């Protein structure tokens, strides 16, 4: 009788272990994807930074001020 009782508790543990393995695999896949995307983002930022250093923005020109004195 005690063997049947123990079997009832053993089967959920096996299922739980399978679920834990699956969750660990999904977590590992998500971490790998995150690392890949982070690497791509850092590479893009570095390329953008290098481009900005090589090609500085043009200096802005100021417009002439209008005067309100019509006599001039």
MMTF fields as JSON, N, C-alpha, C and O atoms, coordinates in Angstrom:
{
  "mmtfVersion": "1.0.0",
  "mmtfProducer": "UNKNOWN",
  "numBonds": 287,
  "numAtoms": 288,
  "numGroups": 72,
  "numChains": 1,
  "numModels": 1,
  "chainsPerModel": [1],
  "groupsPerChain": [72],
  "chainIdList": ["A"],
  "bondAtomList": [4, 2, 8, 6, 12, 10, 16, 14, 20, 18, 24, 22, 28, 26, 32, 30, 36, 34, 40, 38, 44, 42, 48, 46, 52, 50, 56, 54, 60, 58, 64, 62, 68, 66, 72, 70, 76, 74, 80, 78, 84, 82, 88, 86, 92, 90, 96, 94, 100, 98, 104, 102, 108, 106, 112, 110, 116, 114, 120, 118, 124, 122, 128, 126, 132, 130, 136, 134, 140, 138, 144, 142, 148, 146, 152, 150, 156, 154, 160, 158, 164, 162, 168, 166, 172, 170, 176, 174, 180, 178, 184, 182, 188, 186, 192, 190, 196, 194, 200, 198, 204, 202, 208, 206, 212, 210, 216, 214, 220, 218, 224, 222, 228, 226, 232, 230, 236, 234, 240, 238, 244, 242, 248, 246, 252, 250, 256, 254, 260, 258, 264, 262, 268, 266, 272, 270, 276, 274, 280, 278, 284, 282],
  "bondOrderList": [1, 1, 1, 1, 1, 1, 1, 1, 1, 1, 1, 1, 1, 1, 1, 1, 1, 1, 1, 1, 1, 1, 1, 1, 1, 1, 1, 1, 1, 1, 1, 1, 1, 1, 1, 1, 1, 1, 1, 1, 1, 1, 1, 1, 1, 1, 1, 1, 1, 1, 1, 1, 1, 1, 1, 1, 1, 1, 1, 1, 1, 1, 1, 1, 1, 1, 1, 1, 1, 1, 1],
  "groupList": [{"groupName": "UNK", "atomNameList": ["N", "CA", "C", "O"], "elementList": ["N", "C", "C", "O"], "formalChargeList": [0, 0, 0, 0], "bondAtomList": [1, 0, 2, 1, 3, 2], "bondOrderList": [1, 1, 2], "singleLetterCode": "X", "chemCompType": "L-PEPTIDE LINKING"}],
  "groupTypeList": [0, 0, 0, 0, 0, 0, 0, 0, 0, 0, 0, 0, 0, 0, 0, 0, 0, 0, 0, 0, 0, 0, 0, 0, 0, 0, 0, 0, 0, 0, 0, 0, 0, 0, 0, 0, 0, 0, 0, 0, 0, 0, 0, 0, 0, 0, 0, 0, 0, 0, 0, 0, 0, 0, 0, 0, 0, 0, 0, 0, 0, 0, 0, 0, 0, 0, 0, 0, 0, 0, 0, 0],
  "groupIdList": [1, 2, 3, 4, 5, 6, 7, 8, 9, 10, 11, 12, 13, 14, 15, 16, 17, 18, 19, 20, 21, 22, 23, 24, 25, 26, 27, 28, 29, 30, 31, 32, 33, 34, 35, 36, 37, 38, 39, 40, 41, 42, 43, 44, 45, 46, 47, 48, 49, 50, 51, 52, 53, 54, 55, 56, 57, 58, 59, 60, 61, 62, 63, 64, 65, 66, 67, 68, 69, 70, 71, 72],
  "secStructList": [7, 2, 2, 2, 2, 2, 2, 2, 2, 2, 2, 2, 2, 2, 2, 2, 2, 2, 2, 2, 2, 2, 2, 2, 2, 2, 2, 2, 2, 2, 2, 2, 2, 2, 2, 2, 2, 2, 2, 2, 2, 2, 2, 2, 2, 2, 2, 2, 2, 2, 2, 2, 2, 2, 1, 7, 7, 7, 7, 7, 7, 7, 7, 7, 7, 7, 7, 7, 7, 6, 6, 7],
  "xCoordList": [0.815, 0.0, 0.864, 0.549, 1.919, 2.76, 3.462, 3.786, 3.702, 4.34, 3.436, 3.916, 2.146, 1.211, 1.165, 1.103, 1.195, 1.186, 2.444, 2.372, 3.569, 4.827, 4.843, 5.419, 4.215, 4.151, 3.368, 3.678, 2.378, 1.593, 2.452, 2.266, 3.375, 4.236, 5.419, 5.968, 5.813, 6.978, 6.661, 7.51, 5.487, 5.18, 5.127, 5.606, 4.582, 4.635, 6.069, 6.368, 6.949, 8.337, 8.986, 9.76, 8.679, 9.246, 8.744, 9.518, 7.455, 6.899, 7.49, 7.774, 7.673, 8.23, 9.671, 10.088, 10.414, 11.794, 11.823, 12.677, 10.893, 10.834, 10.477, 11.036, 9.554, 9.167, 10.357, 10.613, 11.077, 12.238, 13.311, 13.927, 13.533, 14.501, 14.063, 14.869, 12.781, 12.262, 12.391, 12.776, 12.07, 12.204, 13.664, 13.965, 14.566, 15.986, 16.451, 17.243, 15.972, 16.342, 15.806, 16.507, 14.562, 13.98, 14.735, 14.976, 15.107, 15.856, 17.22, 17.669, 17.87, 19.182, 19.053, 19.9, 17.995, 17.776, 17.507, 18.011, 16.715, 16.413, 17.675, 17.882, 18.523, 19.762, 20.709, 21.389, 20.754, 21.605, 21.11, 21.91, 19.801, 19.231, 19.511, 19.852, 19.369, 19.639, 21.102, 21.407, 22.001, 23.429, 23.73, 24.518, 23.105, 23.313, 22.819, 23.516, 21.629, 21.076, 21.894, 22.08, 22.385, 23.212, 24.503, 24.949, 25.095, 26.306, 26.057, 26.871, 24.935, 24.596, 24.378, 24.821, 23.69, 23.425, 24.728, 24.927, 25.618, 26.888, 27.734, 28.403, 27.715, 28.458, 27.893, 28.654, 26.587, 25.954, 26.289, 26.606, 26.219, 26.549, 27.998, 28.295, 28.901, 30.312, 30.493, 31.263, 29.794, 29.873, 29.313, 29.878, 28.211, 27.632, 28.58, 28.715, 29.238, 30.18, 31.379, 31.835, 31.877, 33.004, 32.598, 33.377, 31.408, 30.928, 30.792, 31.154, 30.271, 30.091, 31.438, 31.555, 32.45, 33.776, 34.398, 35.074, 34.183, 34.751, 34.012, 34.606, 32.735, 31.899, 31.196, 30.033, 31.877, 31.229, 30.081, 30.12, 29.086, 27.959, 28.4, 29.301, 27.751, 28.078, 27.673, 26.696, 28.447, 28.139, 26.854, 26.629, 26.036, 24.774, 25.036, 25.824, 24.369, 24.491, 23.34, 22.221, 23.63, 22.6, 21.965, 22.639, 20.68, 19.961, 20.151, 20.306, 20.138, 20.261, 18.98, 17.874, 19.161, 17.994, 17.291, 17.923, 15.993, 15.206, 15.108, 14.985, 15.164, 15.037, 13.633, 13.028, 13.129, 11.762, 11.759, 10.691, 12.927, 13.018, 12.893, 13.837, 11.731, 11.543, 12.314, 12.445, 12.825, 13.52, 14.919, 15.497, 15.43, 16.807, 16.886, 17.976],
  "yCoordList": [-1.186, 0.0, 1.257, 2.235, 1.225, 2.423, 2.67, 3.815, 1.623, 1.79, 2.59, 3.464, 2.303, 3.046, 4.512, 5.41, 4.738, 6.113, 6.85, 8.016, 6.198, 6.817, 7.063, 8.05, 6.177, 6.36, 7.615, 8.274, 7.941, 9.138, 10.389, 11.361, 10.374, 11.53, 11.544, 12.605, 10.377, 10.29, 10.823, 11.487, 10.563, 10.983, 12.502, 13.004, 13.269, 14.725, 15.266, 16.254, 14.629, 15.075, 14.884, 15.734, 13.785, 13.545, 14.594, 15.125, 14.898, 15.937, 17.289, 18.091, 17.535, 18.805, 18.946, 20.028, 17.866, 17.913, 18.194, 18.94, 17.598, 17.85, 19.306, 19.935, 19.83, 21.237, 22.134, 23.11, 21.808, 22.608, 22.583, 23.608, 21.418, 21.321, 22.18, 22.894, 22.102, 22.879, 24.374, 25.139, 24.786, 26.201, 26.642, 27.751, 25.775, 26.105, 26.248, 27.139, 25.385, 25.486, 26.778, 27.454, 27.119, 28.355, 29.567, 30.524, 29.528, 30.628, 30.776, 31.889, 29.646, 29.672, 30.238, 31.018, 29.847, 30.359, 31.861, 32.601, 32.312, 33.737, 34.527, 35.616, 33.992, 34.672, 34.743, 35.751, 33.68, 33.681, 34.719, 35.429, 34.806, 35.784, 37.196, 38.078, 37.413, 38.727, 39.109, 40.251, 38.161, 38.438, 38.775, 39.678, 38.054, 38.322, 39.718, 40.47, 40.065, 41.387, 42.498, 43.559, 42.26, 43.256, 43.481, 44.617, 42.403, 42.52, 43.299, 44.134, 43.027, 43.762, 45.245, 46.107, 45.534, 46.933, 47.663, 48.798, 47.008, 47.645, 47.872, 48.9, 46.935, 47.101, 48.266, 49.041, 48.397, 49.5, 50.834, 51.806, 50.885, 52.126, 52.523, 53.705, 51.549, 51.831, 52.344, 53.277, 51.745, 52.2, 53.617, 54.45, 53.888, 55.235, 56.25, 57.368, 55.858, 56.747, 57.041, 58.181, 56.014, 56.208, 57.104, 57.96, 56.916, 57.743, 59.197, 60.113, 59.413, 60.77, 61.464, 62.668, 60.712, 61.31, 61.643, 62.664, 60.804, 61.026, 62.119, 62.814, 62.272, 63.249, 64.149, 63.911, 65.181, 66.062, 66.832, 67.092, 67.191, 67.929, 69.319, 69.923, 69.812, 71.129, 72.196, 72.043, 73.28, 74.377, 75.059, 75.259, 75.403, 76.059, 77.53, 78.187, 78.034, 79.45, 80.191, 79.685, 81.383, 82.187, 83.108, 83.663, 83.255, 84.165, 85.593, 85.831, 86.536, 87.942, 88.386, 87.983, 89.216, 89.699, 90.783, 91.634, 90.738, 91.786, 92.955, 92.78, 94.121, 95.312, 95.857, 95.742, 96.435, 96.971, 98.471, 99.081, 99.067, 100.471, 100.655, 100.361, 101.141, 101.266, 102.444, 102.52, 103.36, 104.536, 104.19, 104.954, 103.127, 102.79, 102.191, 101.855],
  "zCoordList": [0.0, 0.0, 0.0, -0.678, 0.741, 0.793, -0.539, -0.858, -1.318, -2.614, -3.552, -4.274, -3.547, -4.381, -3.953, -4.793, -2.687, -2.187, -2.634, -3.022, -2.586, -2.998, -4.512, -4.97, -5.288, -6.737, -7.103, -8.096, -6.323, -6.599, -6.444, -7.176, -5.515, -5.313, -6.267, -6.562, -6.748, -7.629, -9.024, -9.619, -9.561, -10.923, -11.066, -12.083, -10.125, -10.295, -10.271, -10.942, -9.507, -9.478, -10.843, -11.284, -11.511, -12.831, -13.806, -14.603, -13.747, -14.612, -14.283, -15.174, -13.009, -12.586, -13.078, -13.493, -13.03, -13.513, -15.019, -15.5, -15.75, -17.194, -17.461, -18.358, -16.688, -16.847, -16.518, -17.222, -15.462, -15.082, -16.175, -16.466, -16.776, -17.869, -19.051, -19.648, -19.377, -20.505, -20.232, -21.116, -19.015, -18.661, -18.718, -19.159, -18.273, -18.324, -19.77, -20.076, -20.661, -22.074, -22.68, -23.433, -22.349, -22.865, -22.33, -23.066, -21.063, -20.46, -21.138, -21.412, -21.404, -22.06, -23.477, -23.914, -24.193, -25.551, -25.52, -26.366, -24.548, -24.43, -24.094, -24.631, -23.211, -22.852, -24.045, -24.241, -24.841, -26.033, -27.035, -27.643, -27.206, -28.129, -27.631, -28.419, -26.335, -25.758, -25.956, -26.301, -25.74, -25.92, -27.379, -27.66, -28.3, -29.728, -30.083, -30.765, -29.628, -29.929, -29.285, -29.881, -28.071, -27.394, -28.187, -28.346, -28.679, -29.484, -30.764, -31.158, -31.41, -32.633, -32.34, -33.099, -31.231, -30.865, -30.555, -30.989, -29.801, -29.473, -30.72, -30.831, -31.655, -32.9, -33.707, -34.285, -33.752, -34.484, -33.823, -34.509, -32.493, -31.8, -32.05, -32.225, -32.066, -32.33, -33.757, -33.987, -34.711, -36.102, -36.227, -36.937, -35.545, -35.575, -34.951, -35.447, -33.863, -33.188, -34.1, -34.185, -34.773, -35.685, -36.859, -37.28, -37.38, -38.484, -38.031, -38.77, -36.822, -36.314, -36.12, -36.353, -35.697, -35.538, -36.887, -37.018, -37.885, -39.206, -39.967, -40.791, -39.699, -40.418, -39.419, -39.092, -38.923, -37.948, -38.605, -39.808, -37.842, -38.422, -38.887, -38.306, -39.941, -40.482, -39.47, -38.737, -39.447, -38.539, -38.994, -40.188, -38.044, -38.372, -38.677, -37.997, -39.704, -40.044, -39.402, -39.315, -38.96, -38.314, -39.341, -40.209, -39.224, -40.117, -39.619, -38.422, -40.551, -40.191, -39.481, -39.843, -38.472, -37.734, -38.516, -39.142, -38.473, -39.097, -38.132, -36.92, -38.689, -37.845, -38.0, -39.066, -36.962, -37.013, -37.363, -37.415, -37.6, -37.913, -39.432, -40.165, -39.914, -41.373, -41.965, -43.187, -41.154, -41.65, -42.162, -42.934, -41.771, -42.154, -43.496, -43.959]
}
